[in-house]
């Protein structure tokens, strides 16, 4: 039996992972390859709508949702 990977569109690029029920918080952690607790200053939008951090755990991601993860940086 084949391993199926789900595809997502994050920060303008295709991203694949094996989450069966993709919730925003889990997808962010896999995409960043680290705990989001260590990234306190990121903002996330799904389909051009900002999602409050307290809602990341309950926000289910659907097929073809577009996710943007941004962080402030100096000199920008």
CORKALIN-V628332 format. One record per helix or strand of 2 or more residues. SS is the DSSP state (H for helix, E for strand). FROM is the first residue (numbers start at 1). LEN is the number of residues. If there is no record, write none. Layout:
<<SS/FROM/LEN> <SS/FROM/LEN>>
//
This chain:
<<E/6/5> <E/13/5> <H/24/9> <H/36/3> <E/42/5> <E/49/2> <H/53/3> <E/66/6>>
//
